Amino acid sequence: MAESALKSPDDSGETTGHEWDGIRELNNPLPRWWLYSLYATIIWAFGYWVAYPAWPLVSNYTTGLLGYSQRELVLEDVAKAREARAARGQAQIESASWEEIRKDPNLLNLALATGKAAFGDNCAGCHGTSATGRTGYPNLQDDEWLWGGTLPEIEKTIRFGARTTHPESHAGEMMAFGRDGILKREEIRSVANYVLSLSGKEFDAELDLGKGAATYAQNCAACHGDNAKGNREVGAPDLTDPIWLYGSSPEQVIATITNGRKGVMPAWEGRLDEATIRSLAVYVHSLGGGR
């Protein structure tokens, strides 16, 4: 049995001509059915490339000879989804007033659910999944709003954005007082110290607050107001509250005054449908900071 176990199962088969220490290398061709299957898949692949969107310059690089397009299928599915949503009340959200949405439990729940889903898909990347924001991106749960926190104001911000190319976008930006040579370094330190004192933050008592106040009156009051309460017409924040979008350390405040700020909120009109934009406004308003 030991000798038969060491023998080749086909000792008469064709060899490759190679032999090592008495061991011959046999040439066992693949079964014909396997080879035919391989050839068939190759032929099928070439046909697939021509018929479907893979091989360029046959019809075009997106559709192939059969005119197939996954994008078109997705758009069809989106259209069907919109139709289904409209049947469940989306059309009512588009046409109803804010007061009607707030008073109708069914409409309100639908708007909140739609807005929450849209927020997760489009807004959470900047504002966070819980809408608490981060440095440079506002917290949507507090009651401080750069451009206003009523339902119509939130809708306008979502629809047209801030500092975008849209003609109805919010406009206004923080000037670069240091970079543009408007204020000297000591003036920037002085006014930053004064601003920190307004919101109860720690400040350098050795610096003259009077000089900072004078610099503020000459350069900052036009936007932030004489009382530093801000101006929503130009998106100027309230400097007397403890909420700071870009940080409240002396270094961060000095950096803001020196280099300016002009964060951009994208315009969602044309990217989201009417019902989704209004639903987003309702959802954001409901987070706790809406006015």
Contacts in CASP RR format, 6 or more apart in sequence:
PFRMAT RR
TARGET T0000
AUTHOR 0000-0000-0000
METHOD contacts of the structure
MODEL  1
MAESALKSPDDSGETTGHEWDGIRELNNPLPRWWLYSLYATIIWAFGYWV
AYPAWPLVSNYTTGLLGYSQRELVLEDVAKAREARAARGQAQIESASWEE
IRKDPNLLNLALATGKAAFGDNCAGCHGTSATGRTGYPNLQDDEWLWGGT
LPEIEKTIRFGARTTHPESHAGEMMAFGRDGILKREEIRSVANYVLSLSG
KEFDAELDLGKGAATYAQNCAACHGDNAKGNREVGAPDLTDPIWLYGSSP
EQVIATITNGRKGVMPAWEGRLDEATIRSLAVYVHSLGGGR
8 24 0 8 1.000
8 26 0 8 1.000
10 26 0 8 1.000
10 28 0 8 1.000
13 26 0 8 1.000
13 27 0 8 1.000
13 28 0 8 1.000
14 26 0 8 1.000
14 27 0 8 1.000
15 24 0 8 1.000
15 25 0 8 1.000
15 26 0 8 1.000
15 27 0 8 1.000
16 25 0 8 1.000
16 26 0 8 1.000
16 27 0 8 1.000
17 24 0 8 1.000
17 25 0 8 1.000
18 24 0 8 1.000
18 25 0 8 1.000
19 25 0 8 1.000
48 54 0 8 1.000
49 55 0 8 1.000
50 58 0 8 1.000
50 64 0 8 1.000
50 65 0 8 1.000
51 64 0 8 1.000
51 65 0 8 1.000
51 66 0 8 1.000
51 68 0 8 1.000
52 64 0 8 1.000
52 66 0 8 1.000
52 68 0 8 1.000
53 61 0 8 1.000
53 62 0 8 1.000
53 63 0 8 1.000
53 64 0 8 1.000
53 67 0 8 1.000
53 68 0 8 1.000
53 69 0 8 1.000
53 70 0 8 1.000
54 64 0 8 1.000
55 64 0 8 1.000
58 64 0 8 1.000
58 65 0 8 1.000
59 65 0 8 1.000
59 67 0 8 1.000
62 69 0 8 1.000
62 71 0 8 1.000
63 69 0 8 1.000
82 90 0 8 1.000
82 273 0 8 1.000
85 114 0 8 1.000
85 275 0 8 1.000
86 275 0 8 1.000
88 110 0 8 1.000
89 107 0 8 1.000
89 110 0 8 1.000
90 110 0 8 1.000
90 114 0 8 1.000
90 275 0 8 1.000
91 275 0 8 1.000
92 107 0 8 1.000
93 101 0 8 1.000
93 107 0 8 1.000
93 110 0 8 1.000
93 111 0 8 1.000
93 114 0 8 1.000
93 275 0 8 1.000
93 278 0 8 1.000
93 279 0 8 1.000
94 274 0 8 1.000
94 275 0 8 1.000
94 278 0 8 1.000
96 104 0 8 1.000
96 107 0 8 1.000
98 151 0 8 1.000
98 152 0 8 1.000
100 107 0 8 1.000
101 107 0 8 1.000
101 108 0 8 1.000
101 111 0 8 1.000
101 278 0 8 1.000
101 282 0 8 1.000
102 108 0 8 1.000
102 282 0 8 1.000
108 282 0 8 1.000
110 279 0 8 1.000
111 278 0 8 1.000
111 279 0 8 1.000
111 282 0 8 1.000
111 283 0 8 1.000
112 279 0 8 1.000
112 282 0 8 1.000
112 283 0 8 1.000
112 286 0 8 1.000
114 275 0 8 1.000
114 276 0 8 1.000
114 279 0 8 1.000
114 283 0 8 1.000
115 276 0 8 1.000
115 279 0 8 1.000
115 280 0 8 1.000
115 282 0 8 1.000
115 283 0 8 1.000
116 283 0 8 1.000
118 272 0 8 1.000
118 276 0 8 1.000
118 279 0 8 1.000
118 280 0 8 1.000
118 283 0 8 1.000
119 127 0 8 1.000
119 131 0 8 1.000
119 280 0 8 1.000
119 283 0 8 1.000
119 284 0 8 1.000
120 129 0 8 1.000
122 268 0 8 1.000
122 272 0 8 1.000
122 280 0 8 1.000
123 131 0 8 1.000
123 280 0 8 1.000
124 131 0 8 1.000
126 133 0 8 1.000
126 137 0 8 1.000
127 133 0 8 1.000
127 137 0 8 1.000
127 138 0 8 1.000
127 139 0 8 1.000
127 140 0 8 1.000
128 134 0 8 1.000
128 137 0 8 1.000
130 141 0 8 1.000
131 139 0 8 1.000
131 140 0 8 1.000
131 141 0 8 1.000
131 284 0 8 1.000
131 287 0 8 1.000
132 139 0 8 1.000
132 140 0 8 1.000
132 141 0 8 1.000
133 139 0 8 1.000
133 140 0 8 1.000
135 245 0 8 1.000
135 246 0 8 1.000
135 247 0 8 1.000
136 245 0 8 1.000
136 246 0 8 1.000
136 263 0 8 1.000
137 245 0 8 1.000
138 145 0 8 1.000
138 146 0 8 1.000
138 245 0 8 1.000
139 243 0 8 1.000
140 284 0 8 1.000
140 287 0 8 1.000
140 289 0 8 1.000
141 287 0 8 1.000
141 288 0 8 1.000
141 289 0 8 1.000
142 243 0 8 1.000
142 289 0 8 1.000
143 288 0 8 1.000
143 289 0 8 1.000
143 290 0 8 1.000
143 291 0 8 1.000
144 237 0 8 1.000
144 238 0 8 1.000
144 241 0 8 1.000
144 243 0 8 1.000
145 153 0 8 1.000
145 232 0 8 1.000
145 289 0 8 1.000
145 290 0 8 1.000
145 291 0 8 1.000
146 162 0 8 1.000
146 232 0 8 1.000
146 235 0 8 1.000
146 236 0 8 1.000
146 237 0 8 1.000
146 245 0 8 1.000
147 153 0 8 1.000
147 156 0 8 1.000
147 157 0 8 1.000
147 162 0 8 1.000
147 170 0 8 1.000
147 232 0 8 1.000
147 235 0 8 1.000
148 154 0 8 1.000
148 157 0 8 1.000
148 232 0 8 1.000
148 291 0 8 1.000
149 285 0 8 1.000
149 289 0 8 1.000
149 290 0 8 1.000
149 291 0 8 1.000
150 285 0 8 1.000
150 290 0 8 1.000
150 291 0 8 1.000
151 281 0 8 1.000
151 282 0 8 1.000
151 285 0 8 1.000
153 232 0 8 1.000
154 281 0 8 1.000
154 284 0 8 1.000
154 285 0 8 1.000
154 290 0 8 1.000
155 277 0 8 1.000
155 278 0 8 1.000
155 281 0 8 1.000
156 168 0 8 1.000
156 170 0 8 1.000
157 170 0 8 1.000
157 265 0 8 1.000
158 268 0 8 1.000
158 277 0 8 1.000
158 280 0 8 1.000
158 281 0 8 1.000
158 284 0 8 1.000
159 168 0 8 1.000
159 267 0 8 1.000
159 268 0 8 1.000
159 269 0 8 1.000
159 277 0 8 1.000
160 166 0 8 1.000
160 168 0 8 1.000
160 169 0 8 1.000
160 170 0 8 1.000
160 267 0 8 1.000
160 269 0 8 1.000
161 169 0 8 1.000
161 170 0 8 1.000
161 264 0 8 1.000
161 265 0 8 1.000
161 266 0 8 1.000
161 267 0 8 1.000
161 268 0 8 1.000
162 169 0 8 1.000
162 170 0 8 1.000
162 171 0 8 1.000
162 235 0 8 1.000
162 263 0 8 1.000
162 264 0 8 1.000
162 265 0 8 1.000
163 169 0 8 1.000
163 170 0 8 1.000
163 171 0 8 1.000
163 172 0 8 1.000
163 173 0 8 1.000
163 262 0 8 1.000
163 263 0 8 1.000
163 264 0 8 1.000
163 265 0 8 1.000
164 264 0 8 1.000
164 265 0 8 1.000
164 266 0 8 1.000
164 267 0 8 1.000
165 267 0 8 1.000
166 267 0 8 1.000
166 269 0 8 1.000
169 267 0 8 1.000
170 235 0 8 1.000
170 265 0 8 1.000
171 234 0 8 1.000
172 234 0 8 1.000
172 235 0 8 1.000
172 262 0 8 1.000
173 260 0 8 1.000
173 261 0 8 1.000
173 262 0 8 1.000
173 263 0 8 1.000
174 256 0 8 1.000
174 260 0 8 1.000
174 261 0 8 1.000
174 262 0 8 1.000
175 182 0 8 1.000
175 260 0 8 1.000
176 182 0 8 1.000
176 258 0 8 1.000
176 259 0 8 1.000
176 260 0 8 1.000
177 183 0 8 1.000
177 188 0 8 1.000
177 219 0 8 1.000
177 257 0 8 1.000
177 258 0 8 1.000
177 260 0 8 1.000
178 185 0 8 1.000
178 188 0 8 1.000
178 257 0 8 1.000
178 258 0 8 1.000
178 259 0 8 1.000
179 258 0 8 1.000
179 259 0 8 1.000
179 260 0 8 1.000
182 219 0 8 1.000
183 191 0 8 1.000
183 215 0 8 1.000
183 219 0 8 1.000
183 257 0 8 1.000
187 211 0 8 1.000
187 212 0 8 1.000
187 215 0 8 1.000
188 254 0 8 1.000
188 257 0 8 1.000
188 258 0 8 1.000
189 207 0 8 1.000
189 254 0 8 1.000
190 207 0 8 1.000
190 208 0 8 1.000
190 211 0 8 1.000
190 212 0 8 1.000
190 215 0 8 1.000
191 212 0 8 1.000
191 215 0 8 1.000
191 216 0 8 1.000
191 219 0 8 1.000
191 220 0 8 1.000
191 257 0 8 1.000
192 250 0 8 1.000
192 253 0 8 1.000
192 254 0 8 1.000
192 257 0 8 1.000
193 203 0 8 1.000
193 204 0 8 1.000
193 207 0 8 1.000
193 209 0 8 1.000
193 212 0 8 1.000
193 250 0 8 1.000
194 203 0 8 1.000
194 209 0 8 1.000
194 210 0 8 1.000
194 211 0 8 1.000
194 212 0 8 1.000
194 213 0 8 1.000
194 215 0 8 1.000
194 216 0 8 1.000
195 216 0 8 1.000
195 220 0 8 1.000
195 228 0 8 1.000
195 239 0 8 1.000
195 253 0 8 1.000
196 202 0 8 1.000
196 203 0 8 1.000
196 248 0 8 1.000
196 250 0 8 1.000
196 253 0 8 1.000
197 203 0 8 1.000
197 209 0 8 1.000
198 228 0 8 1.000
198 239 0 8 1.000
198 240 0 8 1.000
199 239 0 8 1.000
199 240 0 8 1.000
199 241 0 8 1.000
199 242 0 8 1.000
199 244 0 8 1.000
199 248 0 8 1.000
200 242 0 8 1.000
201 242 0 8 1.000
201 248 0 8 1.000
203 209 0 8 1.000
203 250 0 8 1.000
204 250 0 8 1.000
216 224 0 8 1.000
216 228 0 8 1.000
217 226 0 8 1.000
220 228 0 8 1.000
221 228 0 8 1.000
223 230 0 8 1.000
223 231 0 8 1.000
223 234 0 8 1.000
223 236 0 8 1.000
224 230 0 8 1.000
224 231 0 8 1.000
224 236 0 8 1.000
224 237 0 8 1.000
224 238 0 8 1.000
224 239 0 8 1.000
225 231 0 8 1.000
225 236 0 8 1.000
227 240 0 8 1.000
228 238 0 8 1.000
228 239 0 8 1.000
228 240 0 8 1.000
229 238 0 8 1.000
229 239 0 8 1.000
229 240 0 8 1.000
230 236 0 8 1.000
230 237 0 8 1.000
230 238 0 8 1.000
230 239 0 8 1.000
237 243 0 8 1.000
237 245 0 8 1.000
242 248 0 8 1.000
244 252 0 8 1.000
244 253 0 8 1.000
245 261 0 8 1.000
246 252 0 8 1.000
246 255 0 8 1.000
246 256 0 8 1.000
246 261 0 8 1.000
247 253 0 8 1.000
247 256 0 8 1.000
268 277 0 8 1.000
268 280 0 8 1.000
269 277 0 8 1.000
272 280 0 8 1.000
284 290 0 8 1.000
END
